[in-house]
Amino acid sequence: MAGLCVTFCALMSALAVPLLLFFGYLLSNSSPMIEIPEPMKPDAGKGCYMAAGLYAVTLCFAYRKMQEEPESAREVKLNQE
């Protein structure tokens, strides 16, 4: 079940990063394709870039977790003397 959660997080992050970068680009250039007041567009663009960065960090973390070997919950290490 944990593997599905990590896969879902990686998939959502992989989709969110390019979308937020595109929105940030549109807002930074004051594109009329996004309807918010003109004075708010530069700050909204910066917010989209920051959110894309956070999603990229989440993607890296989730991908790293997907590559790890699963550990057994019942693994017991015994001292042999």
KEGU-798867 format. One record per atom (N, C-alpha, C): x, y, z. Coordinates in pm, whole numbers, plus 32768, in hexadecimal, padded with zeros to 4 digits. Each point is the difference from the previous one (the first is absolute). Layout:
XYZ
...
***
This chain:
80527F898000
7FAE80778000
8056807E8000
806F7FFC804A
805880748005
803E801A7F76
80197F967FB5
803880107F7A
7FA1804A7FA3
7F7F7FE6800F
7F9D80477FAD
7FF980938024
800F801F8080
7FFC808B802C
8078804D7FC6
80757FC48005
807780417FCA
7FF480117F69
7FCA7F9D7FBD
7FEC80097F70
7F9D806F7FDD
7F95800A804E
7F9E806A7FEA
803F80898015
80508010806A
80438080801A
806080247F8F
804A7F9E7FCE
805D80197F93
7FB680277F81
7F937FBE7FE3
7FB2801E7F88
7FC4808C8008
7FC480218072
7FC480858010
806A806E7FF8
80747FE7803A
806C80637FFB
803480117F73
800D7F8F7FB8
803180077F77
7FA0804D7FA5
7F807FFA801D
7F9F804C7FB1
7FFA8092802C
801280198080
7FF280888035
8073805C7FD9
807A7FCB7FFB
807480557FE5
7FF580487F7A
7FED7FBB7F90
7FF7804A7F80
7F85805A7FF8
7F907FD5803C
7F8980537FFE
80168083804B
803B7FF88077
80198078804D
806B80597FBF
80627FC47FC1
806380507FB7
7FBE804C7F8C
7FA47FBE7FBC
7FB780427F93
7FAA80738035
7FB87FE6806E
7FB0806B803C
80598073802E
80727FE0803B
805C8068802D
803280537F8B
801D7FBF7F91
802D80477F88
7F93805E7FCD
7F867FCE7FF8
7F9280547FD2
7FEB8079805B
80047FE88082
7FE8806D805E
807380648002
807A7FD07FF4
8072805B8001
8002805B7F86
7FC87FD17F92
7FFA80517F86
7F7C804A7FF0
7FB180028069
7F7D80468000
7FA87FD67F8C
7FF87F7F7FEB
7FAF7FCA7F93
7F6B8015801D
7FB280217F99
7F6F800E8014
7FB97F79800B
804B7F907FF2
7FC27F7C800A
7FD57FDE808F
803980438062
7FDB7FEA808C
7FC180818033
7F857FF5802B
7FB580778026
8008801A8096
8064804A8028
800880388086
802B80917FEE
7FEC80558063
8026808D7FF0
8095800E7FDC
801D805B7FA5
808980157FCD
80688014806E
7FE5804F8068
806980158065
80237F81804E
7FA77F9E8000
80187F85804C
804B7F967FB1
800B800E7F7E
803B7F987FAC
80937FE3801E
805780638014
808D7FDD801E
80117FB08081
7FB680258068
80097FB4807D
7FC77F737FF1
7F947FF47FB5
7FC67F7D7FE8
80617FA87FB0
8048803C7FA2
80647FB57FB4
806F7FCC8059
802E8056805C
80677FD4805F
7FCD7F8E8057
7F8280098028
7FC57F958050
7FF97F7C7FB4
7FE180087F80
7FFD7F867FAE
808B7FC47FF2
806680557FEF
80897FCC7FF7
802B7FBF8083
7FDC803C8071
80247FC58081
7FB87F7B8015
7F807FFA7FDB
7FB57F83800E
803B7F947FA5
802B80267F88
803F7F9E7FA6
80807FCB803D
804D80568042
80797FD38043
7FE37F9F8071
7F99801C804D
7FDC7FA4806D
7FCE7F7A7FCA
7FB480047F95
7FD57F837FC2
80777FB37FC5
806580467FCE
80787FBD7FCD
804A7FB98071
800880408074
803D7FC08075
7FB17F838027
7F7C800C7FFF
7FAA7F8E8020
80147F8F7F9B
800E80237F81
80187F9B7F99
80847FB78018
8069804A8021
80817FC1801B
7FF87FA38078
7FBE802D8069
7FF17FAE8078
7FB07F817FE3
7F91800E7FB8
7FAB7F8D7FE1
804A7F9F7FA3
804A80347F9F
804A7FA97FA6
806B7FB2804B
80448044805D
80667FBD8050
7FC27F918055
7F8B801A8039
7FBB7F9B8050
7FD27F8B7FAA
7FD9801B7F83
7FD67F947FA8
80737FA37FDD
807B80347FFE
80747FB17FD9
80387FAC8072
7FD8801D807D
80337FB78073
7FC97F738004
804E7FA7803C
7FD37F778015
7F9B7FFF8073
7F917FB97FF0
7FA07FF9806F
803A7FAE8074
7FE980328078
80317FB98076
7F8E7FB2803E
80227F8E8038
7F9C7FAE8043
7FE2803B8089
7F8280028025
7FDA80368082
80237F9F8071
80167F847FE0
801C7F998065
80937FD98005
8054804E7FC5
808E7FDF7FFC
803D8012808C
80407F968031
803D80038085
80937FDE7FF0
80558053803B
808F7FE57FFA
802B7FC18085
80407F8D7FF4
802C7FB88077
8095800F8010
802C800D807E
80908005801E
80337F728008
80617FE17FB0
803C7F7C8003
808A800B803C
80137FBC806F
808180068045
80457F7B7FFF
***
